[in-house]
Amino acid sequence: MKLFVYVLSQPDKLDPLLAALASKQICGATVLESRGMARHLSHLHDADEIPILGSLRSFLNPDVAQGNVIFVILEDEKIGQVIDVIEATVANLDEPDSGIVFTIPVDFAKGLCSIGN
């Protein structure tokens, strides 16, 4: 089992993504609103105070205030399927601004949802 984490940088894709996951019988996801470090610091500091912000500022879309982090515990064999859903619904994860995916091993979980049981 793995904790699958997807940092979604395109919040307008959240609803279609969750619907696509549900259609593949992936349930039990938790969604949190998030904001990346560069965007957060750019609102608090002048670009001259933190040199890296000056170069990053041109890449930040000012119309996007936040993103989402999606957490879901999955059996190992479901990970590829979820990545396929993300890439079909949001974007190829190798492309810029498509988000970040990673997994963390889960030794124990209780109370997970299951469809059809």
Phi and psi restraints in degrees (range 20) as a CNS / XPLOR table:
assign (resid 1 and name C) (resid 2 and name N)
       (resid 2 and name CA) (resid 2 and name C) 1.0 -135.4 20.0 2
assign (resid 2 and name N) (resid 2 and name CA)
       (resid 2 and name C) (resid 3 and name N) 1.0 147.5 20.0 2
assign (resid 2 and name C) (resid 3 and name N)
       (resid 3 and name CA) (resid 3 and name C) 1.0 -87.7 20.0 2
assign (resid 3 and name N) (resid 3 and name CA)
       (resid 3 and name C) (resid 4 and name N) 1.0 114.1 20.0 2
assign (resid 3 and name C) (resid 4 and name N)
       (resid 4 and name CA) (resid 4 and name C) 1.0 -93.9 20.0 2
assign (resid 4 and name N) (resid 4 and name CA)
       (resid 4 and name C) (resid 5 and name N) 1.0 125.8 20.0 2
assign (resid 4 and name C) (resid 5 and name N)
       (resid 5 and name CA) (resid 5 and name C) 1.0 -122.1 20.0 2
assign (resid 5 and name N) (resid 5 and name CA)
       (resid 5 and name C) (resid 6 and name N) 1.0 127.8 20.0 2
assign (resid 5 and name C) (resid 6 and name N)
       (resid 6 and name CA) (resid 6 and name C) 1.0 -125.2 20.0 2
assign (resid 6 and name N) (resid 6 and name CA)
       (resid 6 and name C) (resid 7 and name N) 1.0 119.8 20.0 2
assign (resid 6 and name C) (resid 7 and name N)
       (resid 7 and name CA) (resid 7 and name C) 1.0 -92.8 20.0 2
assign (resid 7 and name N) (resid 7 and name CA)
       (resid 7 and name C) (resid 8 and name N) 1.0 106.6 20.0 2
assign (resid 7 and name C) (resid 8 and name N)
       (resid 8 and name CA) (resid 8 and name C) 1.0 -94.5 20.0 2
assign (resid 8 and name N) (resid 8 and name CA)
       (resid 8 and name C) (resid 9 and name N) 1.0 118.1 20.0 2
assign (resid 8 and name C) (resid 9 and name N)
       (resid 9 and name CA) (resid 9 and name C) 1.0 -96.1 20.0 2
assign (resid 9 and name N) (resid 9 and name CA)
       (resid 9 and name C) (resid 10 and name N) 1.0 2.0 20.0 2
assign (resid 9 and name C) (resid 10 and name N)
       (resid 10 and name CA) (resid 10 and name C) 1.0 -120.6 20.0 2
assign (resid 10 and name N) (resid 10 and name CA)
       (resid 10 and name C) (resid 11 and name N) 1.0 84.5 20.0 2
assign (resid 10 and name C) (resid 11 and name N)
       (resid 11 and name CA) (resid 11 and name C) 1.0 -60.1 20.0 2
assign (resid 11 and name N) (resid 11 and name CA)
       (resid 11 and name C) (resid 12 and name N) 1.0 -22.2 20.0 2
assign (resid 11 and name C) (resid 12 and name N)
       (resid 12 and name CA) (resid 12 and name C) 1.0 -69.2 20.0 2
assign (resid 12 and name N) (resid 12 and name CA)
       (resid 12 and name C) (resid 13 and name N) 1.0 -13.3 20.0 2
assign (resid 12 and name C) (resid 13 and name N)
       (resid 13 and name CA) (resid 13 and name C) 1.0 -93.7 20.0 2
assign (resid 13 and name N) (resid 13 and name CA)
       (resid 13 and name C) (resid 14 and name N) 1.0 -2.8 20.0 2
assign (resid 13 and name C) (resid 14 and name N)
       (resid 14 and name CA) (resid 14 and name C) 1.0 -60.6 20.0 2
assign (resid 14 and name N) (resid 14 and name CA)
       (resid 14 and name C) (resid 15 and name N) 1.0 -53.1 20.0 2
assign (resid 14 and name C) (resid 15 and name N)
       (resid 15 and name CA) (resid 15 and name C) 1.0 -61.7 20.0 2
assign (resid 15 and name N) (resid 15 and name CA)
       (resid 15 and name C) (resid 16 and name N) 1.0 -47.2 20.0 2
assign (resid 15 and name C) (resid 16 and name N)
       (resid 16 and name CA) (resid 16 and name C) 1.0 -61.7 20.0 2
assign (resid 16 and name N) (resid 16 and name CA)
       (resid 16 and name C) (resid 17 and name N) 1.0 -35.6 20.0 2
assign (resid 16 and name C) (resid 17 and name N)
       (resid 17 and name CA) (resid 17 and name C) 1.0 -66.2 20.0 2
assign (resid 17 and name N) (resid 17 and name CA)
       (resid 17 and name C) (resid 18 and name N) 1.0 -47.0 20.0 2
assign (resid 17 and name C) (resid 18 and name N)
       (resid 18 and name CA) (resid 18 and name C) 1.0 -63.5 20.0 2
assign (resid 18 and name N) (resid 18 and name CA)
       (resid 18 and name C) (resid 19 and name N) 1.0 -38.4 20.0 2
assign (resid 18 and name C) (resid 19 and name N)
       (resid 19 and name CA) (resid 19 and name C) 1.0 -64.4 20.0 2
assign (resid 19 and name N) (resid 19 and name CA)
       (resid 19 and name C) (resid 20 and name N) 1.0 -41.3 20.0 2
assign (resid 19 and name C) (resid 20 and name N)
       (resid 20 and name CA) (resid 20 and name C) 1.0 -66.2 20.0 2
assign (resid 20 and name N) (resid 20 and name CA)
       (resid 20 and name C) (resid 21 and name N) 1.0 -39.1 20.0 2
assign (resid 20 and name C) (resid 21 and name N)
       (resid 21 and name CA) (resid 21 and name C) 1.0 -63.6 20.0 2
assign (resid 21 and name N) (resid 21 and name CA)
       (resid 21 and name C) (resid 22 and name N) 1.0 -44.4 20.0 2
assign (resid 21 and name C) (resid 22 and name N)
       (resid 22 and name CA) (resid 22 and name C) 1.0 -61.5 20.0 2
assign (resid 22 and name N) (resid 22 and name CA)
       (resid 22 and name C) (resid 23 and name N) 1.0 -36.9 20.0 2
assign (resid 22 and name C) (resid 23 and name N)
       (resid 23 and name CA) (resid 23 and name C) 1.0 -67.1 20.0 2
assign (resid 23 and name N) (resid 23 and name CA)
       (resid 23 and name C) (resid 24 and name N) 1.0 -20.5 20.0 2
assign (resid 23 and name C) (resid 24 and name N)
       (resid 24 and name CA) (resid 24 and name C) 1.0 -98.2 20.0 2
assign (resid 24 and name N) (resid 24 and name CA)
       (resid 24 and name C) (resid 25 and name N) 1.0 13.7 20.0 2
assign (resid 24 and name C) (resid 25 and name N)
       (resid 25 and name CA) (resid 25 and name C) 1.0 63.0 20.0 2
assign (resid 25 and name N) (resid 25 and name CA)
       (resid 25 and name C) (resid 26 and name N) 1.0 34.2 20.0 2
assign (resid 25 and name C) (resid 26 and name N)
       (resid 26 and name CA) (resid 26 and name C) 1.0 -97.4 20.0 2
assign (resid 26 and name N) (resid 26 and name CA)
       (resid 26 and name C) (resid 27 and name N) 1.0 118.5 20.0 2
assign (resid 26 and name C) (resid 27 and name N)
       (resid 27 and name CA) (resid 27 and name C) 1.0 -130.4 20.0 2
assign (resid 27 and name N) (resid 27 and name CA)
       (resid 27 and name C) (resid 28 and name N) 1.0 170.1 20.0 2
assign (resid 27 and name C) (resid 28 and name N)
       (resid 28 and name CA) (resid 28 and name C) 1.0 84.8 20.0 2
assign (resid 28 and name N) (resid 28 and name CA)
       (resid 28 and name C) (resid 29 and name N) 1.0 16.1 20.0 2
assign (resid 28 and name C) (resid 29 and name N)
       (resid 29 and name CA) (resid 29 and name C) 1.0 -73.4 20.0 2
assign (resid 29 and name N) (resid 29 and name CA)
       (resid 29 and name C) (resid 30 and name N) 1.0 148.2 20.0 2
assign (resid 29 and name C) (resid 30 and name N)
       (resid 30 and name CA) (resid 30 and name C) 1.0 -116.5 20.0 2
assign (resid 30 and name N) (resid 30 and name CA)
       (resid 30 and name C) (resid 31 and name N) 1.0 136.0 20.0 2
assign (resid 30 and name C) (resid 31 and name N)
       (resid 31 and name CA) (resid 31 and name C) 1.0 -119.0 20.0 2
assign (resid 31 and name N) (resid 31 and name CA)
       (resid 31 and name C) (resid 32 and name N) 1.0 128.5 20.0 2
assign (resid 31 and name C) (resid 32 and name N)
       (resid 32 and name CA) (resid 32 and name C) 1.0 -119.3 20.0 2
assign (resid 32 and name N) (resid 32 and name CA)
       (resid 32 and name C) (resid 33 and name N) 1.0 143.4 20.0 2
assign (resid 32 and name C) (resid 33 and name N)
       (resid 33 and name CA) (resid 33 and name C) 1.0 -76.2 20.0 2
assign (resid 33 and name N) (resid 33 and name CA)
       (resid 33 and name C) (resid 34 and name N) 1.0 145.7 20.0 2
assign (resid 33 and name C) (resid 34 and name N)
       (resid 34 and name CA) (resid 34 and name C) 1.0 -145.4 20.0 2
assign (resid 34 and name N) (resid 34 and name CA)
       (resid 34 and name C) (resid 35 and name N) 1.0 164.1 20.0 2
assign (resid 34 and name C) (resid 35 and name N)
       (resid 35 and name CA) (resid 35 and name C) 1.0 -145.1 20.0 2
assign (resid 35 and name N) (resid 35 and name CA)
       (resid 35 and name C) (resid 36 and name N) 1.0 131.1 20.0 2
assign (resid 35 and name C) (resid 36 and name N)
       (resid 36 and name CA) (resid 36 and name C) 1.0 -70.4 20.0 2
assign (resid 36 and name N) (resid 36 and name CA)
       (resid 36 and name C) (resid 37 and name N) 1.0 162.6 20.0 2
assign (resid 36 and name C) (resid 37 and name N)
       (resid 37 and name CA) (resid 37 and name C) 1.0 -58.4 20.0 2
assign (resid 37 and name N) (resid 37 and name CA)
       (resid 37 and name C) (resid 38 and name N) 1.0 -47.7 20.0 2
assign (resid 37 and name C) (resid 38 and name N)
       (resid 38 and name CA) (resid 38 and name C) 1.0 -62.2 20.0 2
assign (resid 38 and name N) (resid 38 and name CA)
       (resid 38 and name C) (resid 39 and name N) 1.0 -44.1 20.0 2
assign (resid 38 and name C) (resid 39 and name N)
       (resid 39 and name CA) (resid 39 and name C) 1.0 -65.0 20.0 2
assign (resid 39 and name N) (resid 39 and name CA)
       (resid 39 and name C) (resid 40 and name N) 1.0 -41.4 20.0 2
assign (resid 39 and name C) (resid 40 and name N)
       (resid 40 and name CA) (resid 40 and name C) 1.0 -62.5 20.0 2
assign (resid 40 and name N) (resid 40 and name CA)
       (resid 40 and name C) (resid 41 and name N) 1.0 -48.8 20.0 2
assign (resid 40 and name C) (resid 41 and name N)
       (resid 41 and name CA) (resid 41 and name C) 1.0 -66.1 20.0 2
assign (resid 41 and name N) (resid 41 and name CA)
       (resid 41 and name C) (resid 42 and name N) 1.0 -31.7 20.0 2
assign (resid 41 and name C) (resid 42 and name N)
       (resid 42 and name CA) (resid 42 and name C) 1.0 -66.3 20.0 2
assign (resid 42 and name N) (resid 42 and name CA)
       (resid 42 and name C) (resid 43 and name N) 1.0 -25.1 20.0 2
assign (resid 42 and name C) (resid 43 and name N)
       (resid 43 and name CA) (resid 43 and name C) 1.0 -82.5 20.0 2
assign (resid 43 and name N) (resid 43 and name CA)
       (resid 43 and name C) (resid 44 and name N) 1.0 -20.1 20.0 2
assign (resid 43 and name C) (resid 44 and name N)
       (resid 44 and name CA) (resid 44 and name C) 1.0 -100.1 20.0 2
assign (resid 44 and name N) (resid 44 and name CA)
       (resid 44 and name C) (resid 45 and name N) 1.0 -25.1 20.0 2
assign (resid 44 and name C) (resid 45 and name N)
       (resid 45 and name CA) (resid 45 and name C) 1.0 -131.2 20.0 2
assign (resid 45 and name N) (resid 45 and name CA)
       (resid 45 and name C) (resid 46 and name N) 1.0 155.6 20.0 2
assign (resid 45 and name C) (resid 46 and name N)
       (resid 46 and name CA) (resid 46 and name C) 1.0 -74.1 20.0 2
assign (resid 46 and name N) (resid 46 and name CA)
       (resid 46 and name C) (resid 47 and name N) 1.0 149.0 20.0 2
assign (resid 46 and name C) (resid 47 and name N)
       (resid 47 and name CA) (resid 47 and name C) 1.0 -59.3 20.0 2
assign (resid 47 and name N) (resid 47 and name CA)
       (resid 47 and name C) (resid 48 and name N) 1.0 -28.6 20.0 2
assign (resid 47 and name C) (resid 48 and name N)
       (resid 48 and name CA) (resid 48 and name C) 1.0 -71.4 20.0 2
assign (resid 48 and name N) (resid 48 and name CA)
       (resid 48 and name C) (resid 49 and name N) 1.0 -26.6 20.0 2
assign (resid 48 and name C) (resid 49 and name N)
       (resid 49 and name CA) (resid 49 and name C) 1.0 -71.7 20.0 2
assign (resid 49 and name N) (resid 49 and name CA)
       (resid 49 and name C) (resid 50 and name N) 1.0 -36.2 20.0 2
assign (resid 49 and name C) (resid 50 and name N)
       (resid 50 and name CA) (resid 50 and name C) 1.0 -125.0 20.0 2
assign (resid 50 and name N) (resid 50 and name CA)
       (resid 50 and name C) (resid 51 and name N) 1.0 99.9 20.0 2
assign (resid 50 and name C) (resid 51 and name N)
       (resid 51 and name CA) (resid 51 and name C) 1.0 -52.9 20.0 2
assign (resid 51 and name N) (resid 51 and name CA)
       (resid 51 and name C) (resid 52 and name N) 1.0 -36.7 20.0 2
assign (resid 51 and name C) (resid 52 and name N)
       (resid 52 and name CA) (resid 52 and name C) 1.0 -65.1 20.0 2
assign (resid 52 and name N) (resid 52 and name CA)
       (resid 52 and name C) (resid 53 and name N) 1.0 -25.2 20.0 2
assign (resid 52 and name C) (resid 53 and name N)
       (resid 53 and name CA) (resid 53 and name C) 1.0 -65.6 20.0 2
assign (resid 53 and name N) (resid 53 and name CA)
       (resid 53 and name C) (resid 54 and name N) 1.0 -36.0 20.0 2
assign (resid 53 and name C) (resid 54 and name N)
       (resid 54 and name CA) (resid 54 and name C) 1.0 -57.3 20.0 2
assign (resid 54 and name N) (resid 54 and name CA)
       (resid 54 and name C) (resid 55 and name N) 1.0 -43.1 20.0 2
assign (resid 54 and name C) (resid 55 and name N)
       (resid 55 and name CA) (resid 55 and name C) 1.0 -76.8 20.0 2
assign (resid 55 and name N) (resid 55 and name CA)
       (resid 55 and name C) (resid 56 and name N) 1.0 -31.0 20.0 2
assign (resid 55 and name C) (resid 56 and name N)
       (resid 56 and name CA) (resid 56 and name C) 1.0 -79.6 20.0 2
assign (resid 56 and name N) (resid 56 and name CA)
       (resid 56 and name C) (resid 57 and name N) 1.0 -27.3 20.0 2
assign (resid 56 and name C) (resid 57 and name N)
       (resid 57 and name CA) (resid 57 and name C) 1.0 -54.9 20.0 2
assign (resid 57 and name N) (resid 57 and name CA)
       (resid 57 and name C) (resid 58 and name N) 1.0 -36.2 20.0 2
assign (resid 57 and name C) (resid 58 and name N)
       (resid 58 and name CA) (resid 58 and name C) 1.0 -69.1 20.0 2
assign (resid 58 and name N) (resid 58 and name CA)
       (resid 58 and name C) (resid 59 and name N) 1.0 -19.1 20.0 2
assign (resid 58 and name C) (resid 59 and name N)
       (resid 59 and name CA) (resid 59 and name C) 1.0 -92.0 20.0 2
assign (resid 59 and name N) (resid 59 and name CA)
       (resid 59 and name C) (resid 60 and name N) 1.0 -14.9 20.0 2
assign (resid 59 and name C) (resid 60 and name N)
       (resid 60 and name CA) (resid 60 and name C) 1.0 -81.5 20.0 2
assign (resid 60 and name N) (resid 60 and name CA)
       (resid 60 and name C) (resid 61 and name N) 1.0 128.4 20.0 2
assign (resid 60 and name C) (resid 61 and name N)
       (resid 61 and name CA) (resid 61 and name C) 1.0 -80.9 20.0 2
assign (resid 61 and name N) (resid 61 and name CA)
       (resid 61 and name C) (resid 62 and name N) 1.0 113.1 20.0 2
assign (resid 61 and name C) (resid 62 and name N)
       (resid 62 and name CA) (resid 62 and name C) 1.0 -65.9 20.0 2
assign (resid 62 and name N) (resid 62 and name CA)
       (resid 62 and name C) (resid 63 and name N) 1.0 -17.5 20.0 2
assign (resid 62 and name C) (resid 63 and name N)
       (resid 63 and name CA) (resid 63 and name C) 1.0 -81.7 20.0 2
assign (resid 63 and name N) (resid 63 and name CA)
       (resid 63 and name C) (resid 64 and name N) 1.0 -12.1 20.0 2
assign (resid 63 and name C) (resid 64 and name N)
       (resid 64 and name CA) (resid 64 and name C) 1.0 -105.5 20.0 2
assign (resid 64 and name N) (resid 64 and name CA)
       (resid 64 and name C) (resid 65 and name N) 1.0 107.3 20.0 2
assign (resid 64 and name C) (resid 65 and name N)
       (resid 65 and name CA) (resid 65 and name C) 1.0 -84.7 20.0 2
assign (resid 65 and name N) (resid 65 and name CA)
       (resid 65 and name C) (resid 66 and name N) 1.0 -26.7 20.0 2
assign (resid 65 and name C) (resid 66 and name N)
       (resid 66 and name CA) (resid 66 and name C) 1.0 -154.4 20.0 2
assign (resid 66 and name N) (resid 66 and name CA)
       (resid 66 and name C) (resid 67 and name N) 1.0 168.7 20.0 2
assign (resid 66 and name C) (resid 67 and name N)
       (resid 67 and name CA) (resid 67 and name C) 1.0 -125.8 20.0 2
assign (resid 67 and name N) (resid 67 and name CA)
       (resid 67 and name C) (resid 68 and name N) 1.0 -159.3 20.0 2
assign (resid 67 and name C) (resid 68 and name N)
       (resid 68 and name CA) (resid 68 and name C) 1.0 -139.0 20.0 2
assign (resid 68 and name N) (resid 68 and name CA)
       (resid 68 and name C) (resid 69 and name N) 1.0 149.8 20.0 2
assign (resid 68 and name C) (resid 69 and name N)
       (resid 69 and name CA) (resid 69 and name C) 1.0 -116.9 20.0 2
assign (resid 69 and name N) (resid 69 and name CA)
       (resid 69 and name C) (resid 70 and name N) 1.0 125.7 20.0 2
assign (resid 69 and name C) (resid 70 and name N)
       (resid 70 and name CA) (resid 70 and name C) 1.0 -110.2 20.0 2
assign (resid 70 and name N) (resid 70 and name CA)
       (resid 70 and name C) (resid 71 and name N) 1.0 125.2 20.0 2
assign (resid 70 and name C) (resid 71 and name N)
       (resid 71 and name CA) (resid 71 and name C) 1.0 -113.6 20.0 2
assign (resid 71 and name N) (resid 71 and name CA)
       (resid 71 and name C) (resid 72 and name N) 1.0 135.4 20.0 2
assign (resid 71 and name C) (resid 72 and name N)
       (resid 72 and name CA) (resid 72 and name C) 1.0 -153.5 20.0 2
assign (resid 72 and name N) (resid 72 and name CA)
       (resid 72 and name C) (resid 73 and name N) 1.0 136.5 20.0 2
assign (resid 72 and name C) (resid 73 and name N)
       (resid 73 and name CA) (resid 73 and name C) 1.0 -87.7 20.0 2
assign (resid 73 and name N) (resid 73 and name CA)
       (resid 73 and name C) (resid 74 and name N) 1.0 128.2 20.0 2
assign (resid 73 and name C) (resid 74 and name N)
       (resid 74 and name CA) (resid 74 and name C) 1.0 -130.6 20.0 2
assign (resid 74 and name N) (resid 74 and name CA)
       (resid 74 and name C) (resid 75 and name N) 1.0 150.5 20.0 2
assign (resid 74 and name C) (resid 75 and name N)
       (resid 75 and name CA) (resid 75 and name C) 1.0 -69.3 20.0 2
assign (resid 75 and name N) (resid 75 and name CA)
       (resid 75 and name C) (resid 76 and name N) 1.0 148.0 20.0 2
assign (resid 75 and name C) (resid 76 and name N)
       (resid 76 and name CA) (resid 76 and name C) 1.0 -52.7 20.0 2
assign (resid 76 and name N) (resid 76 and name CA)
       (resid 76 and name C) (resid 77 and name N) 1.0 -39.0 20.0 2
assign (resid 76 and name C) (resid 77 and name N)
       (resid 77 and name CA) (resid 77 and name C) 1.0 -70.1 20.0 2
assign (resid 77 and name N) (resid 77 and name CA)
       (resid 77 and name C) (resid 78 and name N) 1.0 -12.4 20.0 2
assign (resid 77 and name C) (resid 78 and name N)
       (resid 78 and name CA) (resid 78 and name C) 1.0 -88.3 20.0 2
assign (resid 78 and name N) (resid 78 and name CA)
       (resid 78 and name C) (resid 79 and name N) 1.0 -12.8 20.0 2
assign (resid 78 and name C) (resid 79 and name N)
       (resid 79 and name CA) (resid 79 and name C) 1.0 -61.6 20.0 2
assign (resid 79 and name N) (resid 79 and name CA)
       (resid 79 and name C) (resid 80 and name N) 1.0 -47.4 20.0 2
assign (resid 79 and name C) (resid 80 and name N)
       (resid 80 and name CA) (resid 80 and name C) 1.0 -60.0 20.0 2
assign (resid 80 and name N) (resid 80 and name CA)
       (resid 80 and name C) (resid 81 and name N) 1.0 -38.7 20.0 2
assign (resid 80 and name C) (resid 81 and name N)
       (resid 81 and name CA) (resid 81 and name C) 1.0 -63.9 20.0 2
assign (resid 81 and name N) (resid 81 and name CA)
       (resid 81 and name C) (resid 82 and name N) 1.0 -42.0 20.0 2
assign (resid 81 and name C) (resid 82 and name N)
       (resid 82 and name CA) (resid 82 and name C) 1.0 -67.4 20.0 2
assign (resid 82 and name N) (resid 82 and name CA)
       (resid 82 and name C) (resid 83 and name N) 1.0 -40.3 20.0 2
assign (resid 82 and name C) (resid 83 and name N)
       (resid 83 and name CA) (resid 83 and name C) 1.0 -61.6 20.0 2
assign (resid 83 and name N) (resid 83 and name CA)
       (resid 83 and name C) (resid 84 and name N) 1.0 -41.5 20.0 2
assign (resid 83 and name C) (resid 84 and name N)
       (resid 84 and name CA) (resid 84 and name C) 1.0 -60.1 20.0 2
assign (resid 84 and name N) (resid 84 and name CA)
       (resid 84 and name C) (resid 85 and name N) 1.0 -41.5 20.0 2
assign (resid 84 and name C) (resid 85 and name N)
       (resid 85 and name CA) (resid 85 and name C) 1.0 -64.3 20.0 2
assign (resid 85 and name N) (resid 85 and name CA)
       (resid 85 and name C) (resid 86 and name N) 1.0 -44.5 20.0 2
assign (resid 85 and name C) (resid 86 and name N)
       (resid 86 and name CA) (resid 86 and name C) 1.0 -59.2 20.0 2
assign (resid 86 and name N) (resid 86 and name CA)
       (resid 86 and name C) (resid 87 and name N) 1.0 -47.2 20.0 2
assign (resid 86 and name C) (resid 87 and name N)
       (resid 87 and name CA) (resid 87 and name C) 1.0 -69.3 20.0 2
assign (resid 87 and name N) (resid 87 and name CA)
       (resid 87 and name C) (resid 88 and name N) 1.0 -29.0 20.0 2
assign (resid 87 and name C) (resid 88 and name N)
       (resid 88 and name CA) (resid 88 and name C) 1.0 -77.9 20.0 2
assign (resid 88 and name N) (resid 88 and name CA)
       (resid 88 and name C) (resid 89 and name N) 1.0 -28.9 20.0 2
assign (resid 88 and name C) (resid 89 and name N)
       (resid 89 and name CA) (resid 89 and name C) 1.0 -98.4 20.0 2
assign (resid 89 and name N) (resid 89 and name CA)
       (resid 89 and name C) (resid 90 and name N) 1.0 -38.4 20.0 2
assign (resid 89 and name C) (resid 90 and name N)
       (resid 90 and name CA) (resid 90 and name C) 1.0 -104.7 20.0 2
assign (resid 90 and name N) (resid 90 and name CA)
       (resid 90 and name C) (resid 91 and name N) 1.0 -70.7 20.0 2
assign (resid 90 and name C) (resid 91 and name N)
       (resid 91 and name CA) (resid 91 and name C) 1.0 -175.8 20.0 2
assign (resid 91 and name N) (resid 91 and name CA)
       (resid 91 and name C) (resid 92 and name N) 1.0 162.8 20.0 2
assign (resid 91 and name C) (resid 92 and name N)
       (resid 92 and name CA) (resid 92 and name C) 1.0 -62.3 20.0 2
assign (resid 92 and name N) (resid 92 and name CA)
       (resid 92 and name C) (resid 93 and name N) 1.0 126.3 20.0 2
assign (resid 92 and name C) (resid 93 and name N)
       (resid 93 and name CA) (resid 93 and name C) 1.0 -68.1 20.0 2
assign (resid 93 and name N) (resid 93 and name CA)
       (resid 93 and name C) (resid 94 and name N) 1.0 -10.0 20.0 2
assign (resid 93 and name C) (resid 94 and name N)
       (resid 94 and name CA) (resid 94 and name C) 1.0 -84.1 20.0 2
assign (resid 94 and name N) (resid 94 and name CA)
       (resid 94 and name C) (resid 95 and name N) 1.0 -8.8 20.0 2
assign (resid 94 and name C) (resid 95 and name N)
       (resid 95 and name CA) (resid 95 and name C) 1.0 -89.9 20.0 2
assign (resid 95 and name N) (resid 95 and name CA)
       (resid 95 and name C) (resid 96 and name N) 1.0 152.2 20.0 2
assign (resid 95 and name C) (resid 96 and name N)
       (resid 96 and name CA) (resid 96 and name C) 1.0 -61.6 20.0 2
assign (resid 96 and name N) (resid 96 and name CA)
       (resid 96 and name C) (resid 97 and name N) 1.0 149.9 20.0 2
assign (resid 96 and name C) (resid 97 and name N)
       (resid 97 and name CA) (resid 97 and name C) 1.0 62.0 20.0 2
assign (resid 97 and name N) (resid 97 and name CA)
       (resid 97 and name C) (resid 98 and name N) 1.0 26.0 20.0 2
assign (resid 97 and name C) (resid 98 and name N)
       (resid 98 and name CA) (resid 98 and name C) 1.0 -99.0 20.0 2
assign (resid 98 and name N) (resid 98 and name CA)
       (resid 98 and name C) (resid 99 and name N) 1.0 -11.0 20.0 2
assign (resid 98 and name C) (resid 99 and name N)
       (resid 99 and name CA) (resid 99 and name C) 1.0 107.1 20.0 2
assign (resid 99 and name N) (resid 99 and name CA)
       (resid 99 and name C) (resid 100 and name N) 1.0 -178.0 20.0 2
assign (resid 99 and name C) (resid 100 and name N)
       (resid 100 and name CA) (resid 100 and name C) 1.0 -130.2 20.0 2
assign (resid 100 and name N) (resid 100 and name CA)
       (resid 100 and name C) (resid 101 and name N) 1.0 137.0 20.0 2
assign (resid 100 and name C) (resid 101 and name N)
       (resid 101 and name CA) (resid 101 and name C) 1.0 -122.8 20.0 2
assign (resid 101 and name N) (resid 101 and name CA)
       (resid 101 and name C) (resid 102 and name N) 1.0 137.6 20.0 2
assign (resid 101 and name C) (resid 102 and name N)
       (resid 102 and name CA) (resid 102 and name C) 1.0 -153.6 20.0 2
assign (resid 102 and name N) (resid 102 and name CA)
       (resid 102 and name C) (resid 103 and name N) 1.0 163.2 20.0 2
assign (resid 102 and name C) (resid 103 and name N)
       (resid 103 and name CA) (resid 103 and name C) 1.0 -125.7 20.0 2
assign (resid 103 and name N) (resid 103 and name CA)
       (resid 103 and name C) (resid 104 and name N) 1.0 155.8 20.0 2
assign (resid 103 and name C) (resid 104 and name N)
       (resid 104 and name CA) (resid 104 and name C) 1.0 -131.1 20.0 2
assign (resid 104 and name N) (resid 104 and name CA)
       (resid 104 and name C) (resid 105 and name N) 1.0 132.3 20.0 2
assign (resid 104 and name C) (resid 105 and name N)
       (resid 105 and name CA) (resid 105 and name C) 1.0 -60.3 20.0 2
assign (resid 105 and name N) (resid 105 and name CA)
       (resid 105 and name C) (resid 106 and name N) 1.0 141.7 20.0 2
assign (resid 105 and name C) (resid 106 and name N)
       (resid 106 and name CA) (resid 106 and name C) 1.0 -118.6 20.0 2
assign (resid 106 and name N) (resid 106 and name CA)
       (resid 106 and name C) (resid 107 and name N) 1.0 119.3 20.0 2
assign (resid 106 and name C) (resid 107 and name N)
       (resid 107 and name CA) (resid 107 and name C) 1.0 -83.8 20.0 2
assign (resid 107 and name N) (resid 107 and name CA)
       (resid 107 and name C) (resid 108 and name N) 1.0 -28.3 20.0 2
assign (resid 107 and name C) (resid 108 and name N)
       (resid 108 and name CA) (resid 108 and name C) 1.0 -152.2 20.0 2
assign (resid 108 and name N) (resid 108 and name CA)
       (resid 108 and name C) (resid 109 and name N) 1.0 138.9 20.0 2
assign (resid 108 and name C) (resid 109 and name N)
       (resid 109 and name CA) (resid 109 and name C) 1.0 -152.7 20.0 2
assign (resid 109 and name N) (resid 109 and name CA)
       (resid 109 and name C) (resid 110 and name N) 1.0 141.5 20.0 2
assign (resid 109 and name C) (resid 110 and name N)
       (resid 110 and name CA) (resid 110 and name C) 1.0 -137.7 20.0 2
assign (resid 110 and name N) (resid 110 and name CA)
       (resid 110 and name C) (resid 111 and name N) 1.0 145.8 20.0 2
assign (resid 110 and name C) (resid 111 and name N)
       (resid 111 and name CA) (resid 111 and name C) 1.0 86.5 20.0 2
assign (resid 111 and name N) (resid 111 and name CA)
       (resid 111 and name C) (resid 112 and name N) 1.0 20.2 20.0 2
assign (resid 111 and name C) (resid 112 and name N)
       (resid 112 and name CA) (resid 112 and name C) 1.0 -75.1 20.0 2
assign (resid 112 and name N) (resid 112 and name CA)
       (resid 112 and name C) (resid 113 and name N) 1.0 150.5 20.0 2
assign (resid 112 and name C) (resid 113 and name N)
       (resid 113 and name CA) (resid 113 and name C) 1.0 -76.0 20.0 2
assign (resid 113 and name N) (resid 113 and name CA)
       (resid 113 and name C) (resid 114 and name N) 1.0 152.9 20.0 2
assign (resid 113 and name C) (resid 114 and name N)
       (resid 114 and name CA) (resid 114 and name C) 1.0 -145.9 20.0 2
assign (resid 114 and name N) (resid 114 and name CA)
       (resid 114 and name C) (resid 115 and name N) 1.0 136.0 20.0 2
assign (resid 114 and name C) (resid 115 and name N)
       (resid 115 and name CA) (resid 115 and name C) 1.0 -91.6 20.0 2
assign (resid 115 and name N) (resid 115 and name CA)
       (resid 115 and name C) (resid 116 and name N) 1.0 129.6 20.0 2
assign (resid 115 and name C) (resid 116 and name N)
       (resid 116 and name CA) (resid 116 and name C) 1.0 92.1 20.0 2
assign (resid 116 and name N) (resid 116 and name CA)
       (resid 116 and name C) (resid 117 and name N) 1.0 2.3 20.0 2
